[in-house]
Amino acid sequence: MSDGRASLARRGPGTGNRAPGPGPRLCWSSPLPPTRSGIADYAAEVVPELARHAAVTLVEPPDAESATGAWADGLDRLTADRPAPDGAVELLHLGNNPYHLWIAARLRRFGGVAVLHDTVLHHLLVEEAAADNAWERFAAELEAAHGRHGAALAAARRWGLAGRRDPFLFPARRVYLRFARGVVVHSDRAARAVAAELPGLPVRRVPLAVAALPPGDRGETRRRLGVAPDELLLVHLGFLTEAKGLATVLRALLALDELGVAFRFVLVGEGSERDATAALVGRLGLAARVRFAGFTAAAELGAIVAAADLGLVPRFPTAGETSAAALRFLAAGTPVIVSGYAQFLELPADAALRVAPGRAGVAEMVRHVANLAGNADSRIAARVAARRAWENGAHEPARAAIALLGAVRELRRALA
C-alpha cells in the first residue's frame, strides 16, 4: 500500500537532533495527527515519552499528510512500504476504521507486535475486503477464524444479509494475530480474550496513555457554553455513532427534563450519526438543552471536559476498546457514566458510574444524574474519585510509556 514516494527513512520536521533513548529501538505504525482519530491523539501524547527512553522511528501513513508538531520533531521517518530498521521492534496499532488499513497490510507483510485498540477486528476485515475487492479472501479468513459459522456469515454477507451485531459475535482477531509475534492490550479482559483464543501467543497488558489536558478557566468555560450556575453540565466525547449509546442518553435526558432537573448537554465530536442525533433531539423537544460542539482542538477539549460535571460514555456494544473518552474525563477529575459490562467494569465504580447496557440503562442514568444534581457532596466526592482513578491506573503518558517499554522487553525475551 505504498503511496509512491521515495522509500527512504528520513528525519522529521523541526530540529532533527533528538537524541535516541537508551532503550529498545521501536518502529511505530499508527494513525498520526493531523488525522482526526483518538489513536492519532494517543500517538502524539505517548511517542515523545517513549523517545526519552528508546529510539523511535515513525512509519508514515500513506496517502496522508506528514505528521507535524513538536511531538514529532527529530524522529526518524519511514515510508509504509519499507520494513523496520534492523533490530527494531514493530509496534502495529490496530483499530476498527479505514485509518488502519495500511497497518493491517503492514502486519500481513512484515509481522511484528500488534497493539490492539479493539479486540473485535471484524469491521477492519470488512474494510480490507471492500478496499481490495478481496471478498474471497474475506470468506476464507472468516472461516479460518470462526469455522463453519464464519463461513455461513460470509455467505450471508455475499447475499446482502448482515446483522448489526455480527461483528461483535465474530471478532475475527485471529485473522490478524496469526501474523503477530506478540500482542499488547490495554485491559485485563482483552488479555484474557487473546490468551484464550491464541494460547501460544505472548500477550501483555499496559495502561492506555491518556494525558490530562490543560483545564482552562472552569467558570468561564461554563459561561461560554451557556450553563447556568444551577445547571449540571453533561458532556459526550467521541465519534457520534450508534454504538455510543446516544439514543439511551437522550431518552434519559428527556426524563430528567420532565423531572425538572436542570442540565445542559454538549456533544463533542463528529460522525455518521450527527444528523440523526440532531433530529432526535428536535423530536424530543430538547433543542434548548443540547449543543453540538463538533470536532474540538485540544485546548478547547481540555476546558470542556474539566468544566463538565459528568461525562456520558455508555457504549454498547463494545469492540473491546479501553475508552480513551472515559479516561479523558477521569484525567480532568470528571466522573463518567459507562455501560456496566466487559472491560468497563475494570474502572472504579465510584468514578465510573455503571448503567445497564443499551436502553435498559435509561432509568439508572436518570438516577445517577439526579443524585449528582441534588447533592453537592456527591459531586465533590465523584470528582476526587475520578482523578484518583486516572492516577492509580497509570494512564499519564510518561508512566504508560514506561509500562509499554517494559512489555516490549518482556515480549522480546519471550520470543528469544
C-alpha positions in Angstrom: 0.0 0.0 0.0 2.9 2.4 -0.8 1.9 6.0 -1.7 4.6 6.1 -4.3 7.1 8.4 -2.5 10.8 7.6 -2.2 11.2 4.7 0.1 13.7 6.3 2.4 13.9 6.7 6.2 14.3 10.4 7.0 14.3 12.9 9.8 11.1 14.5 10.7 10.5 18.2 10.5 11.9 20.5 13.1 15.3 20.3 14.8 16.2 16.8 13.6 18.6 16.3 16.5 16.6 14.4 19.1 19.0 12.1 20.9 17.7 8.5 20.9 17.0 7.0 24.3 18.9 4.0 25.6 16.1 1.5 25.4 15.0 -0.8 22.6 14.6 0.5 19.1 10.9 0.9 18.2 9.2 1.2 14.8 5.7 2.8 15.4 2.8 2.4 13.0 -0.5 4.1 13.8 -2.7 6.9 12.6 -1.0 10.2 13.3 -2.0 13.8 13.6 -3.4 15.7 11.7 -5.8 12.7 11.3 -8.8 13.2 13.4 -8.5 9.9 15.3 -8.3 9.1 19.0 -5.4 6.8 18.3 -3.6 9.6 16.5 -4.1 11.8 19.6 -2.7 8.9 21.7 0.4 8.6 19.5 1.1 12.3 19.9 0.9 12.0 23.6 2.9 8.8 24.2 5.5 8.8 21.5 7.5 11.7 22.9 7.7 9.9 26.2 8.8 6.7 24.5 11.5 8.7 22.7 13.0 9.7 26.1 13.9 6.1 26.6 14.2 4.5 23.2 15.0 5.2 19.5 11.6 5.6 17.8 11.0 5.5 14.1 7.6 6.8 12.9 6.1 4.9 9.9 4.2 7.5 7.9 0.7 6.6 6.8 0.4 6.5 3.0 -1.9 9.0 1.3 -2.0 11.2 4.4 -0.4 14.4 5.5 3.0 14.0 7.1 2.9 14.1 10.9 3.9 17.6 12.2 4.2 19.3 15.5 6.8 19.5 18.3 5.9 16.0 19.4 7.4 14.5 16.2 10.4 16.7 15.9 13.7 14.9 15.4 12.2 11.4 15.0 13.3 9.2 12.1 10.6 8.5 9.5 9.9 5.5 7.3 7.5 5.0 4.4 4.9 2.3 4.9 6.3 0.0 2.2 9.7 -0.4 3.9 10.5 -2.9 6.7 11.5 -1.8 10.2 15.2 -0.9 10.7 17.4 -3.8 11.8 16.8 -4.7 15.4 13.7 -2.6 15.8 10.5 -3.9 17.4 7.5 -3.3 15.2 4.5 -1.8 17.1 1.5 -2.0 14.8 -1.6 -0.4 16.2 -4.9 -2.0 15.1 -8.3 -0.4 15.3 -11.6 -0.7 13.5 -11.7 2.0 10.9 -10.1 2.7 7.5 -7.2 4.6 9.1 -5.8 1.2 10.0 -6.0 -0.5 6.5 -2.3 0.3 5.8 -1.3 -1.1 9.2 -3.1 -4.3 8.6 -1.3 -4.6 5.3 2.0 -3.9 7.0 1.3 -6.6 9.6 0.4 -9.1 7.0 3.7 -8.3 5.1 6.2 -7.8 7.9 4.8 -9.1 11.1 5.6 -7.5 14.4 3.9 -6.8 17.8 0.2 -6.0 17.4 -1.1 -3.3 19.8 -4.9 -3.9 19.9 -7.0 -0.9 20.5 -10.0 -3.1 19.7 -10.3 -6.8 20.3 -13.1 -7.0 17.7 -11.5 -6.6 14.3 -14.3 -7.8 12.1 -15.0 -4.2 10.9 -11.4 -3.9 9.8 -11.6 -7.2 7.9 -14.7 -5.9 6.0 -12.9 -2.6 5.3 -10.0 -4.5 3.8 -12.2 -6.7 1.6 -14.1 -3.7 0.3 -10.9 -1.7 -0.3 -9.2 -4.6 -2.2 -12.3 -6.3 -3.6 -11.0 -9.3 -1.8 -14.2 -11.0 -0.8 -13.0 -14.5 -1.5 -10.1 -13.9 1.0 -12.6 -12.4 3.4 -14.7 -15.6 3.3 -11.7 -17.9 3.7 -10.2 -15.9 6.6 -13.6 -15.6 8.4 -14.0 -19.4 8.0 -10.4 -20.0 9.3 -11.2 -17.7 12.3 -14.7 -19.0 13.2 -15.2 -22.3 11.4 -18.4 -23.2 9.7 -20.2 -20.3 11.4 -17.8 -17.9 9.9 -18.3 -19.5 6.5 -22.1 -19.1 6.9 -21.7 -15.5 7.9 -19.5 -14.7 4.9 -22.1 -16.4 2.6 -24.9 -14.4 4.1 -23.0 -11.2 3.6 -22.5 -12.1 -0.1 -26.2 -12.1 -0.5 -26.6 -8.8 1.3 -27.6 -10.2 4.7 -25.7 -8.7 7.6 -26.8 -8.1 11.2 -25.6 -5.1 13.2 -24.3 -7.4 16.0 -22.5 -9.8 13.7 -19.0 -8.2 14.0 -19.2 -8.4 17.8 -20.1 -12.1 17.7 -17.4 -12.9 15.2 -14.5 -10.7 16.2 -12.0 -12.1 13.5 -8.9 -11.1 15.6 -7.3 -14.4 14.8 -7.1 -13.3 11.1 -4.6 -10.6 12.1 -2.9 -12.1 15.2 -1.7 -15.1 13.2 0.8 -12.6 11.7 1.9 -11.2 15.0 4.8 -12.3 17.2 3.3 -10.8 20.3 0.3 -8.7 21.4 -0.1 -5.6 23.6 -3.6 -4.8 25.0 -5.0 -2.2 27.4 -7.3 -4.2 29.7 -7.3 -7.5 31.6 -10.4 -8.6 29.7 -8.6 -8.1 26.4 -5.6 -10.0 27.6 -7.8 -13.0 28.7 -9.6 -13.0 25.3 -6.3 -13.1 23.3 -4.8 -15.7 25.6 -7.9 -18.0 25.4 -8.1 -17.9 21.6 -4.3 -18.0 20.9 -2.7 -19.6 23.9 0.8 -19.8 22.3 1.0 -16.1 21.5 2.7 -13.9 24.2 0.4 -11.1 25.4 1.0 -8.2 27.8 -1.4 -5.6 29.3 -0.3 -2.0 29.7 -2.3 1.1 30.6 -3.7 3.2 27.8 -1.9 6.6 27.7 -4.3 9.5 28.0 -3.0 12.9 29.1 -4.7 15.4 31.4 -5.3 18.4 29.1 -5.0 22.0 30.3 -8.3 22.7 32.1 -8.7 26.4 31.3 -11.0 28.5 33.5 -13.9 26.3 34.5 -16.3 29.1 35.3 -15.5 31.0 32.1 -15.9 27.8 30.0 -19.3 27.1 31.6 -20.5 30.6 30.9 -19.3 30.4 27.3 -21.3 27.2 26.9 -24.4 28.8 28.3 -24.5 26.8 31.5 -26.3 28.5 34.4 -24.9 28.2 37.9 -27.6 25.8 39.0 -27.3 23.5 35.9 -25.3 20.3 35.6 -23.1 20.2 32.5 -23.2 16.8 30.9 -20.8 16.0 28.0 -20.4 13.3 25.4 -16.9 12.9 23.8 -16.1 10.9 20.7 -17.4 9.9 17.3 -21.2 10.1 17.1 -22.1 6.6 16.2 -25.0 4.3 17.1 -22.8 2.2 19.4 -22.0 5.2 21.6 -25.4 4.9 23.3 -26.7 8.4 22.2 -30.3 7.2 21.9 -30.2 5.9 25.5 -28.6 9.2 26.7 -31.3 11.4 25.0 -34.2 9.3 26.5 -32.6 9.7 29.9 -32.3 13.5 29.3 -36.0 13.7 28.3 -36.9 12.0 31.6 -34.6 14.4 33.6 -36.2 17.4 31.8 -39.7 16.2 32.8 -38.5 15.7 36.4 -37.3 19.3 36.4 -33.5 18.5 36.7 -31.5 21.5 35.4 -28.8 20.5 32.9 -27.1 21.3 29.6 -25.7 18.6 27.3 -22.8 19.2 25.0 -21.7 16.6 22.3 -18.1 16.9 21.3 -17.2 15.1 18.1 -18.3 14.3 14.7 -19.6 11.2 13.0 -22.2 9.4 10.9 -25.0 9.8 13.5 -24.7 13.6 13.9 -27.8 14.4 11.7 -29.9 11.6 13.1 -29.0 12.6 16.7 -29.9 16.2 16.0 -33.2 15.1 14.5 -34.0 13.1 17.6 -33.0 16.0 19.8 -35.6 18.1 18.0 -38.4 15.5 18.2 -37.8 15.1 21.9 -38.0 18.8 22.4 -34.5 19.1 23.9 -33.0 21.5 21.4 -32.7 24.3 24.0 -30.7 21.9 26.3 -28.4 20.3 23.8 -25.4 21.8 21.9 -23.2 20.2 19.2 -19.6 21.3 19.5 -18.2 19.2 16.6 -14.6 18.4 16.3 -12.7 20.3 19.0 -9.0 21.2 19.3 -7.1 20.0 22.4 -7.1 23.4 24.3 -10.9 23.7 24.0 -11.4 20.0 24.6 -9.5 20.2 27.9 -11.6 23.2 29.0 -14.9 21.4 28.2 -14.1 18.1 29.9 -12.8 19.9 33.0 -15.9 22.1 33.1 -18.3 19.2 32.9 -20.0 17.7 35.9 -20.4 14.3 34.3 -19.2 12.6 31.2 -21.6 10.2 29.4 -19.9 7.2 27.8 -22.5 4.4 27.8 -21.0 2.5 24.8 -22.9 -0.7 23.8 -22.0 -3.0 22.2 -18.2 -2.9 22.7 -15.4 -3.8 20.4 -13.2 -4.5 23.4 -11.7 -1.0 23.4 -10.4 0.8 26.5 -12.3 4.0 26.3 -10.0 7.0 25.8 -13.0 9.2 26.1 -13.8 7.9 29.6 -10.1 8.3 30.6 -10.0 11.8 29.3 -12.9 12.8 31.6 -11.2 11.0 34.6 -7.9 12.8 33.9 -9.8 16.1 34.3 -11.4 15.0 37.5 -14.8 14.5 35.9 -16.7 11.3 36.7 -18.4 9.3 33.9 -21.3 7.1 33.3 -20.4 3.8 31.5 -22.2 0.7 30.5 -21.7 -1.8 33.3 -20.2 -4.7 31.5 -17.0 -6.1 29.9 -13.8 -4.0 30.3 -15.7 -1.0 31.6 -16.1 -2.9 34.9 -12.3 -2.5 35.4 -12.8 1.2 36.1 -13.5 2.0 39.7 -17.3 2.2 40.4 -17.1 5.4 42.4 -15.6 7.2 39.4 -17.2 5.4 36.5 -20.9 5.1 37.4 -22.5 2.0 35.9 -25.7 1.6 34.0 -27.3 -1.4 32.3 -26.2 -1.8 28.6 -28.5 -0.3 26.0 -31.9 1.2 26.6 -32.2 -0.8 29.8 -29.9 1.7 31.3 -32.2 4.8 31.0 -33.6 4.6 34.5 -30.2 4.1 36.1 -28.8 7.0 34.2 -31.6 9.2 35.4 -30.9 8.1 38.9 -27.2 8.9 38.8 -27.7 12.3 37.2 -30.5 13.3 39.6 -28.4 12.2 42.6 -25.5 14.4 41.5 -27.8 17.3 40.7 -29.2 17.3 44.2 -26.1 16.6 46.2 -23.1 18.9 46.1 -21.1 16.5 48.4 -21.7 13.6 45.9 -20.4 15.8 43.1 -17.2 16.6 45.0 -16.6 13.0 46.0 -17.1 11.8 42.5 -14.6 14.4 41.1 -12.0 13.2 43.7 -12.6 9.6 42.8 -12.3 10.3 39.1 -8.9 11.9 39.3 -7.7 9.2 41.6 -8.9 6.5 39.1 -6.8 8.1 36.4 -3.7 8.4 38.6 -3.9 4.9 40.1 -4.5 3.5 36.6 -1.1 4.9 35.5 -2.6 6.5 32.4 -0.3 9.5 32.5 1.7 9.2 29.2 5.1 9.2 30.9 4.1 6.3 33.1 2.2 4.5 30.3 5.3 4.8 28.1 7.5 3.1 30.8 4.9 0.3 31.0 4.9 -0.2 27.2 8.7 -0.4 27.1 8.6 -3.0 29.9 6.1 -5.0 27.9 8.3 -4.8 24.8 11.3 -6.0 26.7 9.3 -8.9 28.1 7.9 -9.9 24.7 11.5 -9.8 23.3 12.6 -12.2 26.0 9.6 -14.5 25.5 10.3 -14.6 21.8 14.1 -15.1 22.0 
